[in-house]
Amino acid sequence: MSLVSLVYMLQKLFRGSAQKTIRKALDFNGYVNIFLGTLITFCVHSSTVVTSTLTPMAGLGLITLEQVYPIVIGANLGTTVTALLASWVTGSPDAVAIALVHFWFNIWGIFLFYPIPITRKPILDWARRLAFYSARWPMVAGLFLLLLFLIVPGIAMSIPIVCLNFIYSVLSSLLFLIDRLFFLSCRSSLQWRVRRKHCFCPSQTAVSTQTLFTKPMQRSILVCIGIES
């Protein structure tokens, strides 16, 4: 009901000269629109209010998608300013660090996806296509939100856990294999030494392994590897 009322009020308000004035003001420069979006969001302390107002204005044909894009970017940047002020009030270094992460994330997003015109085209094209299909089939918008905010983040968060478990299993198997190979090599080496001594001393072939290894440590090794019981 509130959205319908907002659209109706905007239709009554932005007609004639007001519509022309808004178009001229927003068509001046994209960077000015970024600053304007940041300033408005900083004043109202909510980027949702700005984007919710821009959506029906775009639907009424007052502004174009190319004009909305920098304003939305500025609105996202304005939200970080509010978070920075809140973190400075708390005086906590962790709070300021988190706010700065939010701030620089949006700054680098602007540098990556706005100054170079070719980087804007994919975003605007995807938005137009999604808007076209969502207008024809509203279920597309619901599936898009479900996919973008639930399924994709869930898969992204589960990948490190699955990868860590897989790496742990592989490393455990490799360590077990190396341990078994080392054990078998030691056992084979000791058996070969015992047989070699029997071959060089034929008169002592009947001598038991107890007479060849008299030290307690040697006897315990033979017992462990199964040569002696």
Rosetta silent file (secondary structure, phi, psi, omega in degrees, C-alpha in Angstrom):
SEQUENCE: MSLVSLVYMLQKLFRGSAQKTIRKALDFNGYVNIFLGTLITFCVHSSTVVTSTLTPMAGLGLITLEQVYPIVIGANLGTTVTALLASWVTGSPDAVAIALVHFWFNIWGIFLFYPIPITRKPILDWARRLAFYSARWPMVAGLFLLLLFLIVPGIAMSIPIVCLNFIYSVLSSLLFLIDRLFFLSCRSSLQWRVRRKHCFCPSQTAVSTQTLFTKPMQRSILVCIGIES
SCORE:     score description
SCORE:     0.000 S_00000001
   1 L     0.000  -41.851 -179.806    0.000    0.000    0.000 S_00000001
   2 H   -66.457  -36.331  179.228    2.832    2.388    0.888 S_00000001
   3 H   -67.101  -40.541  177.685    4.602    1.630   -2.399 S_00000001
   4 H   -63.309  -41.224  178.731    1.437    2.339   -4.388 S_00000001
   5 H   -65.190  -39.203  179.183    0.979    5.606   -2.500 S_00000001
   6 H   -63.388  -44.405  179.121    4.599    6.566   -3.133 S_00000001
   7 H   -63.164  -41.431 -179.877    4.255    5.964   -6.876 S_00000001
   8 H   -63.930  -41.985  179.588    1.004    7.944   -6.992 S_00000001
   9 H   -67.152  -38.598  178.514    2.568   10.892   -5.136 S_00000001
  10 H   -66.158  -36.467  176.446    5.612   10.874   -7.391 S_00000001
  11 H   -61.849  -40.438  179.869    3.374   10.915  -10.439 S_00000001
  12 H   -72.875  -34.336 -173.704    1.591   14.004   -9.132 S_00000001
  13 H   -78.598  -49.287 -173.276    4.771   15.702   -7.972 S_00000001
  14 L   -95.082   78.524  176.207    7.153   15.167  -10.875 S_00000001
  15 L  -132.779  149.570  175.821    5.238   16.504  -13.812 S_00000001
  16 L    67.838 -123.505 -175.570    6.014   19.217  -16.298 S_00000001
  17 H   -66.567  -32.887  179.431    8.879   21.485  -15.283 S_00000001
  18 H   -63.545  -39.787  179.136    9.830   19.373  -12.246 S_00000001
  19 H   -64.640  -42.630  178.702   10.450   16.369  -14.463 S_00000001
  20 H   -65.936  -38.784  179.902   12.664   18.383  -16.803 S_00000001
  21 H   -64.141  -43.170  179.778   14.616   19.856  -13.891 S_00000001
  22 H   -63.927  -43.329 -179.985   15.336   16.420  -12.405 S_00000001
  23 H   -62.943  -41.555  178.717   16.486   15.053  -15.738 S_00000001
  24 H   -67.419  -38.890 -178.647   18.837   17.985  -16.297 S_00000001
  25 H   -67.371  -39.527 -177.955   20.234   17.769  -12.770 S_00000001
  26 H   -83.972  -14.769 -178.659   20.929   14.035  -12.980 S_00000001
  27 L   -92.216    5.813 -175.625   22.234   14.183  -16.536 S_00000001
  28 L   -71.205  -57.688 -177.223   25.068   16.546  -15.657 S_00000001
  29 L  -159.502  139.302  179.622   27.804   14.097  -14.600 S_00000001
  30 H   -65.041  -36.720 -179.781   27.932   10.540  -13.280 S_00000001
  31 H   -69.291  -32.012  173.933   30.482   11.421  -10.616 S_00000001
  32 H   -65.963  -37.240  177.429   28.216   14.213   -9.409 S_00000001
  33 H   -65.766  -35.877  175.481   25.441   11.626   -9.122 S_00000001
  34 H   -61.861  -46.412  177.955   27.725    9.441   -7.001 S_00000001
  35 H   -62.796  -38.909  179.985   28.339   12.374   -4.679 S_00000001
  36 H   -64.966  -43.638  177.490   24.619   13.150   -4.650 S_00000001
  37 H   -63.437  -38.811  177.417   23.724    9.575   -3.726 S_00000001
  38 H   -64.764  -43.919 -177.951   26.348    9.589   -0.970 S_00000001
  39 H   -65.597  -44.272 -179.410   25.100   12.901    0.422 S_00000001
  40 H   -64.508  -43.340  179.591   21.422   11.902    0.413 S_00000001
  41 H   -64.731  -37.900  177.855   22.165    8.548    2.070 S_00000001
  42 H   -64.671  -34.947 -179.116   24.309   10.257    4.685 S_00000001
  43 H   -74.102  -41.170 -177.381   21.452   12.639    5.467 S_00000001
  44 H   -92.331   -9.242  178.219   18.702   10.014    5.704 S_00000001
  45 L    59.682   34.090  178.841   21.031    7.298    7.153 S_00000001
  46 L  -162.583  118.256  174.795   19.559    4.630    4.897 S_00000001
  47 H   -75.185  -23.212  178.346   20.484    3.498    1.414 S_00000001
  48 H   -64.072  -38.097  178.462   17.228    1.523    1.281 S_00000001
  49 H   -63.034  -41.830 -178.610   15.237    4.751    1.348 S_00000001
  50 H   -65.909  -49.963 -178.433   17.237    6.121   -1.584 S_00000001
  51 H   -66.813  -35.509  178.169   16.967    3.000   -3.737 S_00000001
  52 H   -67.062  -28.869  176.809   13.282    2.539   -2.869 S_00000001
  53 H   -79.036  -35.677 -178.967   12.617    6.083   -4.058 S_00000001
  54 H   -69.914  -31.651 -175.938   14.659    5.693   -7.227 S_00000001
  55 H   -60.602  -52.853  177.338   12.868    2.501   -8.298 S_00000001
  56 H   -66.968  -28.696  177.228    9.419    4.049   -8.925 S_00000001
  57 H   -65.245  -39.356  176.115   11.074    7.128  -10.424 S_00000001
  58 H   -67.996  -36.322  177.669   12.783    4.891  -12.964 S_00000001
  59 H   -65.270  -31.681  178.414    9.490    3.102  -13.545 S_00000001
  60 L   -81.150   -5.791  179.901    7.794    6.425  -14.281 S_00000001
  61 L    83.448   13.562  179.843   10.485    7.299  -16.806 S_00000001
  62 L   -73.139  -36.576 -179.522   11.843   10.239  -14.812 S_00000001
  63 L  -133.341  156.073 -179.707   15.387    8.887  -14.787 S_00000001
  64 L   -96.467  170.204  179.040   17.241    6.314  -16.861 S_00000001
  65 H   -65.035  -36.030  178.095   19.188    3.270  -15.740 S_00000001
  66 H   -64.632  -29.169  177.136   22.464    4.999  -16.593 S_00000001
  67 H   -81.525  -33.717 -179.729   21.519    7.820  -14.187 S_00000001
  68 H   -69.773  -36.986 -174.516   20.341    5.482  -11.438 S_00000001
  69 H   -54.072  -53.710  178.736   23.532    3.406  -11.496 S_00000001
  70 H   -66.191  -30.523  178.817   25.926    6.060  -10.086 S_00000001
  71 H   -66.942  -40.146  177.940   23.335    7.205   -7.539 S_00000001
  72 H   -65.569  -40.017  175.664   23.003    3.652   -6.204 S_00000001
  73 H   -60.105  -44.971  177.530   26.792    3.374   -6.025 S_00000001
  74 H   -64.066  -34.846  177.500   26.873    6.625   -4.071 S_00000001
  75 H   -64.376  -40.389  176.514   24.099    5.356   -1.788 S_00000001
  76 H   -64.404  -36.967  177.309   26.176    2.288   -0.942 S_00000001
  77 H   -69.449  -36.362  178.691   29.133    4.549   -0.202 S_00000001
  78 H   -64.589  -31.046  176.433   26.986    6.798    1.980 S_00000001
  79 H   -63.315  -35.809 -179.824   26.052    3.821    4.144 S_00000001
  80 H   -67.947  -32.249  178.051   29.721    3.284    4.960 S_00000001
  81 H   -64.082  -41.875  176.964   30.029    6.883    6.181 S_00000001
  82 H   -61.943  -41.577  178.409   27.238    6.271    8.683 S_00000001
  83 H   -65.526  -36.580  177.459   28.974    3.091    9.849 S_00000001
  84 H   -63.710  -44.299  178.585   32.260    4.980   10.241 S_00000001
  85 H   -62.004  -41.054  178.951   30.624    7.618   12.434 S_00000001
  86 H   -65.403  -37.742  179.504   29.018    4.917   14.574 S_00000001
  87 H   -70.100  -35.025  177.607   32.354    3.117   15.001 S_00000001
  88 H   -67.307  -32.472  178.077   34.119    6.332   16.033 S_00000001
  89 H   -66.177  -39.774 -179.704   31.495    6.911   18.705 S_00000001
  90 H   -68.053  -32.234 -178.859   32.147    3.481   20.234 S_00000001
  91 L    75.624   11.153 -179.410   35.907    4.073   20.327 S_00000001
  92 L   -90.792  128.266  178.109   36.597    0.381   19.699 S_00000001
  93 H   -60.518  -36.624  179.329   39.494   -0.396   17.313 S_00000001
  94 H   -64.937  -40.605  179.077   37.697   -3.521   16.089 S_00000001
  95 H   -64.819  -41.547  178.338   34.562   -1.537   15.252 S_00000001
  96 H   -65.432  -39.262  179.465   36.593    1.069   13.339 S_00000001
  97 H   -62.783  -43.430  178.993   38.455   -1.698   11.484 S_00000001
  98 H   -64.600  -41.606  178.487   35.199   -3.338   10.382 S_00000001
  99 H   -64.155  -37.769  178.015   33.785    0.017    9.268 S_00000001
 100 H   -68.384  -36.462  175.006   36.952    0.732    7.273 S_00000001
 101 H   -60.098  -44.668  177.549   36.706   -2.679    5.595 S_00000001
 102 H   -61.712  -41.772 -178.499   33.150   -1.797    4.557 S_00000001
 103 H   -65.004  -50.942 -176.708   34.290    1.625    3.348 S_00000001
 104 H   -70.402  -27.890  175.034   37.255    0.423    1.270 S_00000001
 105 H   -60.542  -44.772  179.101   35.228   -2.456   -0.151 S_00000001
 106 H   -72.054  -35.629  177.696   32.803    0.050   -1.671 S_00000001
 107 H   -61.338  -48.555  179.775   35.594    2.401   -2.765 S_00000001
 108 H   -67.402  -30.805  174.606   37.350   -0.361   -4.699 S_00000001
 109 H   -62.810  -39.366  176.381   33.991   -1.454   -6.109 S_00000001
 110 H   -65.357  -44.846 -179.677   33.530    2.038   -7.543 S_00000001
 111 H   -62.849  -33.084 -176.679   37.054    2.038   -9.009 S_00000001
 112 H   -82.056  -34.627 -168.647   36.509   -1.364  -10.624 S_00000001
 113 H  -119.312   13.999  175.696   32.996   -0.972  -12.009 S_00000001
 114 L  -131.008  -49.505 -173.597   32.458    2.698  -12.852 S_00000001
 115 L   -57.950  -38.543 -179.720   35.407    4.775  -14.193 S_00000001
 116 L   -88.794  118.735 -174.766   35.985    2.443  -17.165 S_00000001
 117 H   -58.705  -33.359 -177.001   32.861    2.501  -19.387 S_00000001
 118 H   -67.115  -23.979  178.440   33.320   -1.076  -20.584 S_00000001
 119 H   -77.994  -18.088  178.250   32.974   -2.363  -17.010 S_00000001
 120 H   -80.112  -30.667 -172.046   29.543   -0.756  -16.648 S_00000001
 121 H   -59.562  -47.329 -179.765   28.031   -2.433  -19.712 S_00000001
 122 H   -60.005  -39.855 -178.501   27.761   -6.030  -18.355 S_00000001
 123 H   -65.366  -45.131  179.848   26.086   -4.845  -15.145 S_00000001
 124 H   -66.946  -37.865  178.341   23.563   -2.672  -16.978 S_00000001
 125 H   -65.828  -43.771  178.245   22.844   -5.401  -19.542 S_00000001
 126 H   -62.564  -39.007  179.420   22.273   -8.020  -16.826 S_00000001
 127 H   -64.536  -41.611  179.721   19.981   -5.610  -14.986 S_00000001
 128 H   -65.511  -42.200 -179.905   17.919   -4.969  -18.123 S_00000001
 129 H   -65.828  -44.649  179.234   17.574   -8.670  -18.909 S_00000001
 130 H   -63.842  -38.627  178.114   16.614   -9.567  -15.357 S_00000001
 131 H   -65.498  -37.760  179.751   14.102   -6.705  -15.279 S_00000001
 132 H   -63.336  -49.079 -178.726   12.582   -7.867  -18.571 S_00000001
 133 H   -71.113  -33.795  178.905   12.049  -11.452  -17.395 S_00000001
 134 H   -68.826  -34.685  178.032   10.939  -10.375  -13.905 S_00000001
 135 H   -68.338  -33.731  179.507    8.302   -8.062  -15.376 S_00000001
 136 H   -80.983  -42.555 -179.711    6.910  -10.893  -17.494 S_00000001
 137 L  -127.777   99.425 -177.246    7.245  -13.649  -14.883 S_00000001
 138 L   -58.073  -23.788  179.660    7.399  -12.344  -11.279 S_00000001
 139 H   -63.699  -24.289  179.202    8.618  -15.746  -10.091 S_00000001
 140 H   -61.908  -40.383  179.148   11.964  -14.988  -11.760 S_00000001
 141 H   -64.212  -41.343  177.796   12.643  -12.221   -9.228 S_00000001
 142 H   -64.852  -41.484  177.483   11.904  -14.585   -6.330 S_00000001
 143 H   -65.609  -37.152  178.094   14.169  -17.274   -7.772 S_00000001
 144 H   -63.028  -45.361  178.558   16.892  -14.686   -8.334 S_00000001
 145 H   -64.287  -41.243  178.720   16.743  -13.547   -4.701 S_00000001
 146 H   -63.376  -42.103 -179.167   16.709  -17.145   -3.472 S_00000001
 147 H   -69.557  -42.870 -173.070   19.679  -18.038   -5.640 S_00000001
 148 H   -76.786  -36.033 -172.467   21.710  -14.919   -4.911 S_00000001
 149 H  -103.396  -12.384 -179.345   21.131  -14.577   -1.165 S_00000001
 150 H  -122.297  -55.814 -172.556   20.720  -18.192   -0.012 S_00000001
 151 H   -70.837  -52.822 -178.146   21.969  -20.843   -2.419 S_00000001
 152 H   -62.587  -47.247  175.835   25.136  -19.186   -3.746 S_00000001
 153 H   -61.449  -36.505  178.225   26.346  -17.943   -0.300 S_00000001
 154 H   -63.255  -43.017  177.809   25.587  -21.373    1.179 S_00000001
 155 H   -65.470  -42.704 -179.555   27.664  -23.108   -1.488 S_00000001
 156 H   -63.352  -36.913  179.664   30.470  -20.554   -1.123 S_00000001
 157 H   -75.961  -26.171 -179.075   30.567  -21.030    2.660 S_00000001
 158 H   -84.265  -20.658 -178.724   30.531  -24.833    2.398 S_00000001
 159 H   -59.616  -48.208  178.836   33.386  -25.033   -0.131 S_00000001
 160 H   -60.356  -37.730 -179.553   36.180  -24.293    2.427 S_00000001
 161 H   -65.677  -46.297 -179.947   34.750  -26.860    4.858 S_00000001
 162 H   -64.649  -41.846  179.943   34.491  -29.560    2.187 S_00000001
 163 H   -64.479  -41.710  179.396   37.945  -28.730    0.831 S_00000001
 164 H   -64.092  -42.091  177.977   39.521  -28.843    4.285 S_00000001
 165 H   -64.184  -39.877  179.087   37.933  -32.214    5.023 S_00000001
 166 H   -65.788  -44.625  179.147   39.095  -33.552    1.654 S_00000001
 167 H   -63.274  -40.383  178.623   42.647  -32.251    2.167 S_00000001
 168 H   -62.826  -41.436  179.776   42.707  -33.713    5.682 S_00000001
 169 H   -65.355  -42.550 -179.927   41.591  -37.118    4.369 S_00000001
 170 H   -65.190  -45.188  179.599   44.202  -37.101    1.592 S_00000001
 171 H   -64.333  -39.223  177.895   47.019  -36.062    3.937 S_00000001
 172 H   -62.777  -41.796  178.825   45.987  -38.676    6.496 S_00000001
 173 H   -65.462  -41.214  178.689   46.030  -41.375    3.818 S_00000001
 174 H   -64.628  -43.275  178.989   49.440  -40.238    2.562 S_00000001
 175 H   -63.872  -40.006  177.676   50.907  -40.188    6.064 S_00000001
 176 H   -64.141  -41.216  179.045   49.510  -43.661    6.769 S_00000001
 177 H   -64.860  -43.124  178.227   50.961  -44.960    3.492 S_00000001
 178 H   -62.912  -41.308  179.020   54.381  -43.438    4.225 S_00000001
 179 H   -62.793  -43.238  179.596   54.332  -44.923    7.719 S_00000001
 180 H   -65.938  -40.488  178.981   53.475  -48.407    6.379 S_00000001
 181 H   -64.929  -40.913  177.794   56.170  -48.200    3.700 S_00000001
 182 H   -63.624  -41.632  179.034   58.768  -47.135    6.248 S_00000001
 183 H   -63.721  -44.739 -179.522   57.763  -49.971    8.562 S_00000001
 184 H   -67.099  -36.961  178.208   57.936  -52.567    5.767 S_00000001
 185 H   -65.845  -40.816  177.164   61.309  -51.276    4.565 S_00000001
 186 H   -64.317  -42.234  179.745   62.755  -51.523    8.085 S_00000001
 187 H   -64.387  -44.548  179.415   61.367  -55.026    8.497 S_00000001
 188 H   -64.056  -39.135  179.457   62.715  -56.169    5.120 S_00000001
 189 H   -63.865  -43.516  179.250   66.122  -54.671    5.882 S_00000001
 190 H   -67.531  -39.931  177.324   66.394  -56.482    9.225 S_00000001
 191 H   -62.782  -40.448  178.800   65.235  -59.776    7.721 S_00000001
 192 H   -63.490  -39.781  178.754   67.818  -59.430    4.960 S_00000001
 193 H   -64.219  -41.037  179.364   70.569  -58.817    7.525 S_00000001
 194 H   -64.343  -44.749  179.756   69.551  -61.894    9.496 S_00000001
 195 H   -65.396  -36.081  179.409   69.530  -64.093    6.380 S_00000001
 196 H   -64.209  -40.418  178.732   72.860  -62.666    5.266 S_00000001
 197 H   -66.445  -35.810  176.737   74.487  -63.621    8.564 S_00000001
 198 H   -66.087  -36.684 -179.325   73.080  -67.133    8.235 S_00000001
 199 H   -69.166  -38.736 -179.387   74.527  -67.420    4.714 S_00000001
 200 H   -79.961  -13.712  179.670   78.053  -66.352    5.781 S_00000001
 201 L  -125.771   75.581 -176.233   77.980  -68.630    8.848 S_00000001
 202 H   -66.400  -25.882  179.905   76.721  -72.047    7.564 S_00000001
 203 H   -72.080  -13.338 -177.334   77.876  -73.823   10.693 S_00000001
 204 H  -114.620   26.656 -178.701   75.512  -71.708   12.712 S_00000001
 205 L   -66.211  -25.575 -179.761   72.374  -72.131   10.624 S_00000001
 206 L   -86.436   -4.245 -178.491   70.673  -73.867   13.496 S_00000001
 207 L   -72.109  136.167 -178.638   71.491  -71.053   15.842 S_00000001
 208 L   -77.093  165.579 -179.529   68.387  -69.144   16.847 S_00000001
 209 H   -68.116  -15.808  177.303   67.983  -65.455   16.441 S_00000001
 210 H   -66.053  -31.929  179.363   68.387  -65.088   20.209 S_00000001
 211 H   -78.259  -22.428  178.669   72.143  -65.827   19.842 S_00000001
 212 H   -80.305  -34.280 -179.372   72.493  -63.285   16.990 S_00000001
 213 L  -121.614   99.875 -176.705   70.821  -60.446   18.871 S_00000001
 214 L   -96.184  -19.195 -178.803   71.713  -60.527   22.508 S_00000001
 215 L   -76.165  144.514 -178.517   70.982  -56.938   23.371 S_00000001
 216 H   -60.340  -38.518 -178.163   67.490  -56.239   24.761 S_00000001
 217 H   -66.413  -41.133  179.417   66.816  -53.421   22.286 S_00000001
 218 H   -65.242  -40.581  179.110   67.681  -55.582   19.287 S_00000001
 219 H   -65.107  -38.921  179.376   65.496  -58.400   20.552 S_00000001
 220 H   -66.372  -36.276  177.029   62.576  -56.013   21.114 S_00000001
 221 H   -63.684  -42.817  178.793   62.906  -54.688   17.546 S_00000001
 222 H   -63.925  -36.772  177.936   62.806  -58.244   16.186 S_00000001
 223 H   -66.579  -40.501 -177.820   59.727  -58.994   18.260 S_00000001
 224 H   -65.441  -38.531 -176.641   57.975  -55.823   17.010 S_00000001
 225 H   -88.385   -2.982  171.554   58.568  -56.579   13.339 S_00000001
 226 L    95.024    4.730  178.107   57.518  -60.218   13.700 S_00000001
 227 L   -74.003  -36.408 -176.432   60.825  -61.997   13.170 S_00000001
 228 L  -122.865  142.898 -179.900   60.906  -63.254   16.719 S_00000001
 229 L  -103.109    0.000    0.000   58.022  -64.281   18.959 S_00000001
